[in-house]
Amino acid sequence: MSGRDLTLVVQRASRARHIPGDAVLRAWARAALARRAAVTVRYVAETEGRRLNRAFRSKDRATNVLTFIYDDAPRGELAGDIVICATVVAREARGQGKAVQAHHAHLLVHGLLHLQGLDHEREEDARRMERRERAILRRLGFGDPYAAG
């Protein structure tokens, strides 16, 4: 995927210092996307993450990543928002014994695969999505995100 094929806007509504830089996020996004895309990645604090998860998924807690898909994208292009809760990322990484950057990469890839129509509601779909995540992250130099830490 070339630079012309990806429009990436990064918003930082969290003051967490561990949030990757724009160039790194752009490289990870390119590795995960199979076609033209316009994506906003918004890093949020726990309060906003909880509010969004409650409003859109009826779950009263902050979650690690939310994907919002826009159906009005030009033909052949993906468009949407990926919201990542920086606090949850750091807490999960610590709890799983993983590097925070590896977890950021995993969650961005995970969100972008949702943007491309993959999900993990059924066991077969989850296995397919996890295989894709592992392959992309391996190409990016990260280990298996589902391996015990």
N, C-alpha and C positions, 0 to 999 in steps of 0.2 A: 504494500500500500504506500503510495507516495504522499508527500505533504499536501498536495492539492486534493487528495481524497479524504482528508480528515480536517474538519473544523472542530477544534477542541477549546472550550472555554473552561478555565479553572477558577472556582470561587472558593475563598477561604473564609468561612464564617466561624471558624474555630481558630484559637490561638496556639494550638498544639504545634510544637516544634518538629515533630517527627513526620509531618506531612511531606511527601516527596515533592520535588520541584517540578515545574511545568514540563521541562524537556524530558524528564524521566517518565512522567505520566503519559506524555505524548508517545514515547517509544513503546510503553506497555500497551497503550490503546491500539496502536498500529498492529502490534503482534496479535491482538485478539480479534480484530475486525477483518471481515472478508469482503466488505464493499464500502462504498462512499458513506460517510457518516458525519453528522453534525451533533456533537455531544457536549453537554455541560456537565462537568464533574464538580459537585459542591461538597466541600468538607464542612461538616457541622459539629457543634457541641452537642452534648447529651440532651439538653432541653429541646432543641429543635428536632433532633432525631426522634425523640419520644413523641413530640407533637405530630410529626409527619406519620410515624408508624401508627399512632392512634387514629389519625384522620383517614388514612388510606388502607390500613390493614386491621383496624379495630383491636390493636394490641397495645396496651398501655405500658410500653417500655421502649427505650431506644434500641434499635437494631443496628447491625454492622453496615448493611448496604440495602438501599432501595433503588429500584429502577423504574423510571417513568418513560413509557414509550409514546411518541407522538405519531399519530396515524396520518397526519397531514403532510408528511415529508414528500418531497418530489419523488417521482417514480424511480425505483432502484436505489434510493438512498435511505439510510437509517437516520432517525432523529430521536433524541430523548435526553433525559437527565439521569445521572447517576449520583445519588446522595450517599455519602460515606460518613459515618459518625466516628470521628477521630478518637474519641475517648474509648468507645467500644473496641475499636481496632487494637489500641494499645493494651487494654485489659485482656482481650482474648489472646493476643500474642503472648503476653506474659503467662496466662493460664495454660496455654498449650505448649509452652517452651519453644516458641518460634521467634524468629527475628521480626521486628515490627515492619520493616520494609518488605519482607516476603509476604506478610499478611496483607499489607496495602496492595501489593501487586495481585495477590489472589483475589481480593475483593473487587478490585477494578475489573479484572478479567471476568470474574463471576457476573458482575453487573452488565458488562458488555455482551456476554453470551445471552443473558436474559433479553437484552435489547435486540438481539438477532433471533429471538424466538425460542431459545432453549429454556427448559425449566426442569424442575426436579420434583414435580408432584407425584409422578409414578416412578416406581423403582427402576424400570427400564430407561426412562428419560433421565433419571438421576445418574445412572451409570454412564450414559452417553455424555452428559454434561461434564461429569467428573473426568472422564477420559480426555475430553477437549481441554479442560482446565489444566490437567497434568501435562499434556503435550505442549501447550502454550507456555506454561511456567517453566518447563524444562528448557525450551528454546531461549527463554529469558535468563536462564542460569539459576533458577530456583528449584528447590526440591519439591517432593510430593506434598501438597498442602493438606492431604488427608492422612499422612503418616503420623503416628504418635510422636510427639515432640520430646 
